């Protein structure tokens, strides 16, 4: 879509509508006279896959909000294009923008399964659930071809090591065979992220994700297979999806969800600029109201890095959201079995040949 000046102003199928400056870069491209260019700098809509071979894949999350949690990310960047994603800022460490680059330049780590096995073979490793992924979706579109996530699950099953998974893609059903084996050993728990039941909002806010209807089916299919699966209603954005909390949890409960979680939106770093541009283009009538409410959740600023409050917010709006969430959970999910990992099942192949015979 072009505006009257001839400049492209909306990229269909993408969340971000601009490339923000990389805070680590000294140089940048600018369009001083775009009308004289044969092609716009941001006109290439193709998604690129780039390969990186890191030295480690399991990372300790250094945050008091999630103490002792480990995560591993087979991909950086995410084609889903969720406009609010906190992981966008991490793309700047790779030399790219948190905006369109985050959705178009996907970094894959093909050696992740081998690195994971090396980590688990380390005698100093203490068994603890690892989150797959803590940053970007481990079941984004390129996983269909590359199968890095599946290979990592095979390693985890081999070692009988616990894992938590969060995703919004029905591709996870491809791996139901491995997940079912792990579930039988109490080694896996899944959270499916659903932010809205309204397709009009989803297609703008999360342009390359599967529908909420299909995500609810994922919850149902996984639980039917004995794989404990809940719903993550995150992030909650006042004025956009905050009113849907009861409906989201009820729908998930009707599809056999075991539990629910939520987080408040926060627009740190470059995400604030990306989100502001997006909401003014898609919801100009309520843009300022939504931004003001988000700021109210975080002490008057869109950027909130304070441990303890950044994920839940503060003030009257935060309290209202928290109460609405708790009431919905109590009404629709009360009494459902609480999941606990079995940390005693872990074994290193070859460590005890005699025990392996049994």
C-alpha positions as CSV (number, residue, x, y, z in Angstrom):
1,X,0.0,0.0,0.0
2,X,1.4,3.4,-1.0
3,X,0.5,6.8,0.3
4,X,-0.2,9.8,-1.9
5,X,3.6,10.7,-2.1
6,X,4.4,7.3,-3.5
7,X,6.2,6.0,-0.4
8,X,5.4,2.5,0.8
9,X,3.9,2.9,4.3
10,X,2.6,-0.5,5.3
11,X,4.1,-3.9,5.0
12,X,1.4,-6.5,4.8
13,X,2.1,-9.8,6.7
14,X,4.5,-8.1,9.0
15,X,4.1,-6.8,12.5
16,X,6.8,-4.1,12.6
17,X,6.4,-1.4,10.0
18,X,9.9,0.1,10.2
19,X,13.5,-0.7,11.0
20,X,14.6,1.1,14.2
21,X,18.2,2.1,14.7
22,X,20.5,-0.4,16.2
23,X,21.9,1.1,19.3
24,X,25.2,-0.7,18.8
25,X,25.7,0.4,15.2
26,X,27.8,3.5,14.3
27,X,26.4,3.8,10.8
28,X,22.9,3.5,9.3
29,X,21.1,3.8,6.0
30,X,18.7,6.7,5.6
31,X,16.3,7.8,2.8
32,X,16.9,11.5,2.4
33,X,15.2,11.6,-1.0
34,X,13.1,8.5,-1.3
35,X,11.4,9.7,-4.5
36,X,14.7,9.5,-6.4
37,X,15.3,5.8,-5.5
38,X,14.4,3.0,-7.9
39,X,13.6,0.7,-4.9
40,X,12.7,1.5,-1.3
41,X,15.2,0.4,1.3
42,X,12.6,-1.7,3.1
43,X,10.8,-3.1,0.1
44,X,12.3,-6.6,0.2
45,X,9.7,-8.7,1.9
46,X,11.6,-12.0,1.7
47,X,12.6,-13.8,4.9
48,X,16.2,-14.9,5.1
49,X,17.6,-17.8,7.1
50,X,21.1,-17.2,8.5
51,X,23.2,-19.8,10.3
52,X,25.2,-19.3,13.5
53,X,27.3,-21.9,15.4
54,X,27.4,-20.8,19.0
55,X,29.6,-22.3,21.7
56,X,26.8,-23.0,24.2
57,X,23.0,-23.3,24.0
58,X,21.8,-23.6,27.6
59,X,21.7,-20.2,29.4
60,X,20.9,-19.3,33.0
61,X,18.3,-16.6,33.1
62,X,19.7,-14.0,35.5
63,X,16.5,-12.5,36.8
64,X,14.9,-12.5,40.3
65,X,11.5,-12.7,38.6
66,X,12.3,-16.3,37.4
67,X,15.1,-17.5,39.8
68,X,17.1,-20.5,38.7
69,X,15.5,-20.8,35.3
70,X,17.4,-22.0,32.3
71,X,16.5,-21.5,28.7
72,X,17.7,-22.5,25.2
73,X,16.9,-20.9,21.9
74,X,17.5,-22.7,18.6
75,X,16.4,-19.6,16.7
76,X,16.9,-15.8,17.1
77,X,14.5,-13.5,15.4
78,X,11.0,-14.8,14.6
79,X,8.9,-14.8,11.5
80,X,5.7,-14.7,13.5
81,X,6.1,-10.9,13.7
82,X,4.4,-10.3,17.1
83,X,4.5,-6.5,17.5
84,X,5.0,-6.6,21.3
85,X,7.7,-9.2,21.5
86,X,10.3,-8.4,24.1
87,X,12.9,-10.5,22.2
88,X,13.1,-8.0,19.5
89,X,15.7,-6.0,21.4
90,X,18.1,-9.0,21.4
91,X,18.3,-8.9,17.6
92,X,20.4,-5.8,18.0
93,X,23.2,-7.8,19.6
94,X,23.5,-9.7,16.3
95,X,23.9,-6.4,14.3
96,X,20.3,-6.1,13.1
97,X,17.2,-4.0,13.8
98,X,14.6,-4.9,16.3
99,X,12.0,-4.0,13.7
100,X,11.5,-5.6,10.3
101,X,15.0,-7.3,10.5
102,X,13.7,-9.3,13.5
103,X,11.0,-10.8,11.3
104,X,13.0,-11.1,8.1
105,X,16.4,-12.2,9.2
106,X,16.1,-15.4,11.2
107,X,19.2,-16.9,12.8
108,X,19.2,-20.6,13.2
109,X,21.7,-22.6,15.3
110,X,22.0,-26.1,13.7
111,X,24.6,-27.3,16.2
112,X,22.1,-26.7,19.1
113,X,21.3,-30.4,19.6
114,X,25.0,-31.3,19.9
115,X,25.7,-28.4,22.3
116,X,22.7,-29.6,24.5
117,X,24.1,-33.1,24.6
118,X,27.5,-31.8,25.6
119,X,25.9,-29.8,28.4
120,X,23.9,-32.7,29.8
121,X,27.0,-34.9,29.7
122,X,28.9,-32.5,31.9
123,X,29.2,-34.0,35.3
124,X,28.8,-30.6,36.9
125,X,25.3,-30.2,35.4
126,X,22.5,-30.2,38.0
127,X,19.2,-31.4,36.6
128,X,16.7,-28.5,36.3
129,X,13.9,-27.9,33.8
130,X,15.0,-25.9,30.8
131,X,12.6,-23.6,28.9
132,X,12.4,-24.1,25.1
133,X,12.4,-21.3,24.1
134,X,12.8,-18.4,26.5
135,X,13.3,-15.9,23.7
136,X,11.7,-16.7,20.3
137,X,9.3,-19.4,19.2
138,X,11.1,-22.8,18.8
139,X,8.3,-23.8,16.4
140,X,8.4,-20.9,14.0
141,X,8.0,-21.7,10.3
142,X,11.7,-22.6,9.5
143,X,11.5,-25.4,12.1
144,X,9.3,-27.4,9.7
145,X,12.3,-27.8,7.4
146,X,15.3,-27.6,9.8
147,X,13.9,-29.7,12.7
148,X,16.4,-28.3,15.2
149,X,13.8,-28.3,17.9
150,X,12.8,-31.9,17.2
151,X,16.5,-33.0,17.5
152,X,16.8,-31.2,20.8
153,X,13.7,-33.0,22.1
154,X,15.3,-36.3,21.0
155,X,18.4,-35.4,23.1
156,X,16.2,-34.5,26.1
157,X,14.3,-37.8,25.9
158,X,17.6,-39.7,25.6
159,X,18.8,-38.2,28.9
160,X,15.3,-38.2,30.4
161,X,15.7,-34.5,31.1
162,X,12.8,-32.2,32.0
163,X,11.8,-29.3,29.6
164,X,9.1,-26.6,29.5
165,X,7.9,-25.4,26.1
166,X,6.1,-22.3,25.1
167,X,4.8,-21.8,21.6
168,X,2.0,-20.4,19.5
169,X,2.4,-22.6,16.5
170,X,0.6,-25.9,15.8
171,X,3.8,-27.4,14.4
172,X,4.4,-28.7,17.9
173,X,1.9,-31.5,17.0
174,X,4.5,-32.9,14.6
175,X,6.5,-33.9,17.7
176,X,3.7,-35.4,19.7
177,X,5.4,-38.9,19.5
178,X,8.4,-37.6,21.4
179,X,6.4,-35.4,23.8
180,X,4.1,-38.3,24.7
181,X,7.1,-40.4,25.7
182,X,8.5,-37.5,27.8
183,X,5.0,-36.9,29.4
184,X,4.9,-40.5,30.5
185,X,8.0,-39.8,32.5
186,X,6.7,-36.5,33.8
187,X,9.4,-34.6,31.8
188,X,7.5,-32.1,29.8
189,X,5.0,-29.3,30.3
190,X,3.7,-27.1,27.4
191,X,2.2,-23.6,27.4
192,X,0.4,-22.4,24.3
193,X,0.4,-18.6,24.0
194,X,-3.0,-17.0,23.0
195,X,-3.5,-13.3,23.2
196,X,-6.8,-12.8,21.5
197,X,-9.8,-14.7,20.2
198,X,-10.5,-11.8,17.7
199,X,-9.1,-12.5,14.3
200,X,-9.1,-8.9,13.3
201,X,-6.7,-8.1,16.2
202,X,-4.6,-11.3,15.8
203,X,-3.8,-10.7,12.1
204,X,-2.5,-7.2,12.9
205,X,-0.8,-7.9,16.2
206,X,0.7,-11.4,15.3
207,X,0.5,-11.5,11.5
208,X,2.2,-14.8,10.8
209,X,0.8,-17.0,13.6
210,X,-1.9,-19.6,13.5
211,X,-5.4,-18.7,14.5
212,X,-6.6,-18.8,18.1
213,X,-9.0,-21.5,17.1
214,X,-6.1,-23.7,15.9
215,X,-4.1,-23.0,19.0
216,X,-7.0,-24.1,21.2
217,X,-7.0,-27.3,19.2
218,X,-3.3,-27.7,20.0
219,X,-4.1,-27.5,23.7
220,X,-6.8,-30.1,23.3
221,X,-4.7,-32.5,21.2
222,X,-1.7,-32.4,23.5
223,X,-3.8,-32.9,26.6
224,X,-5.6,-35.7,24.9
225,X,-2.2,-37.4,24.3
226,X,-1.4,-37.0,28.0
227,X,0.9,-34.0,27.6
228,X,0.1,-31.4,30.2
229,X,-0.7,-28.2,28.4
230,X,-1.9,-24.8,29.6
231,X,-2.6,-21.4,28.2
232,X,-0.3,-18.3,28.4
233,X,-2.4,-15.1,28.0
234,X,0.6,-12.9,27.4
235,X,1.1,-10.1,27.0
236,X,-2.1,-8.4,28.3
237,X,-2.4,-5.0,26.7
238,X,-4.9,-2.6,28.2
239,X,-7.4,-1.3,25.6
240,X,-6.6,-4.0,23.1
241,X,-7.0,-7.5,24.7
242,X,-7.3,-6.9,28.4
243,X,-11.1,-7.4,28.2
244,X,-10.7,-10.9,26.8
245,X,-9.1,-12.5,29.8
246,X,-12.2,-14.4,31.0
247,X,-13.1,-15.6,27.5
248,X,-9.5,-16.7,26.8
249,X,-9.3,-18.8,29.9
250,X,-12.8,-20.2,29.5
251,X,-12.0,-21.3,25.9
252,X,-8.8,-22.9,27.0
253,X,-10.5,-24.7,29.9
254,X,-13.1,-26.0,27.4
255,X,-10.2,-27.4,25.4
256,X,-8.7,-29.2,28.4
257,X,-6.1,-26.7,29.5
258,X,-4.4,-27.6,32.8
259,X,-3.4,-24.2,33.9
260,X,-3.0,-20.5,32.9
261,X,-0.5,-17.7,33.1
262,X,-0.2,-14.1,32.1
263,X,2.2,-11.2,31.8
264,X,1.6,-7.4,31.3
265,X,3.0,-5.8,28.2
266,X,6.1,-3.7,28.5
267,X,7.8,-1.8,25.7
268,X,11.5,-1.7,26.5
269,X,14.2,-0.4,24.2
270,X,13.3,-0.2,20.5
271,X,10.0,-1.9,21.1
272,X,8.4,1.3,22.2
273,X,9.1,3.0,18.9
274,X,8.0,0.0,16.9
275,X,4.8,-0.4,18.9
276,X,3.9,3.3,18.8
277,X,4.3,3.4,15.0
278,X,2.2,0.2,14.7
279,X,-0.7,1.2,16.9
280,X,-1.0,4.7,15.4
281,X,-1.3,3.0,11.9
282,X,-3.7,0.3,12.9
283,X,-5.8,1.9,15.8
284,X,-5.4,5.7,15.5
285,X,-8.6,6.3,17.3
286,X,-7.4,4.7,20.6
287,X,-3.6,4.8,20.2
288,X,-2.8,7.4,22.8
289,X,-5.3,6.0,25.3
290,X,-3.6,2.5,25.0
291,X,-0.1,4.0,25.3
292,X,-1.1,6.1,28.3
293,X,-2.6,3.0,30.0
294,X,0.5,1.0,29.3
295,X,2.6,3.8,30.9
296,X,0.3,3.8,33.9
297,X,1.1,0.2,34.5
298,X,4.8,1.0,34.7
299,X,5.1,4.1,36.8
300,X,4.5,6.5,34.0
301,X,6.9,5.1,31.4
302,X,6.6,2.5,28.6
303,X,10.1,1.2,29.5
304,X,10.1,-0.8,32.7
305,X,13.0,-3.0,33.7
306,X,12.3,-3.1,37.5
307,X,12.4,-6.6,38.9
308,X,9.2,-7.6,40.7
309,X,6.9,-5.2,38.9
310,X,7.9,-5.3,35.2
311,X,5.9,-8.5,34.4
312,X,2.8,-7.7,36.5
313,X,2.7,-3.9,36.5
314,X,1.5,-1.7,39.3
315,X,-1.4,0.6,40.0
316,X,-5.2,0.3,39.6
317,X,-5.2,-1.1,36.0
318,X,-2.7,-3.8,37.0
319,X,-4.8,-4.7,40.1
320,X,-7.9,-4.9,37.9
321,X,-6.2,-7.2,35.4
322,X,-4.8,-9.4,38.2
323,X,-8.2,-9.8,39.8
324,X,-9.9,-10.5,36.5
325,X,-7.3,-13.2,35.7
326,X,-7.6,-14.8,39.2
327,X,-11.4,-14.9,39.1
328,X,-11.3,-16.5,35.6
329,X,-8.8,-19.1,36.7
330,X,-10.8,-19.9,39.8
331,X,-14.0,-20.3,37.9
332,X,-12.7,-22.3,34.9
333,X,-9.5,-24.1,36.0
334,X,-10.1,-24.8,39.7
335,X,-9.3,-28.3,40.8
336,X,-7.2,-29.3,37.8
337,X,-4.2,-31.4,38.5
338,X,-1.0,-29.5,39.3
339,X,2.0,-30.6,37.2
340,X,5.4,-31.4,38.8
341,X,8.5,-32.5,36.9
342,X,10.3,-35.8,37.9
343,X,13.9,-34.7,38.3
344,X,14.9,-38.2,39.4
345,X,14.5,-39.8,35.9
346,X,17.6,-38.1,34.5
347,X,20.4,-40.4,33.3
348,X,23.5,-40.1,31.2
349,X,23.8,-42.8,28.6
350,X,26.5,-45.3,29.4
351,X,26.9,-44.1,33.0
352,X,25.5,-47.3,34.4
353,X,25.4,-50.2,31.9
354,X,24.0,-52.6,34.5
355,X,21.0,-50.4,35.2
356,X,20.4,-49.8,31.4
357,X,19.9,-53.6,31.0
358,X,16.7,-53.2,33.1
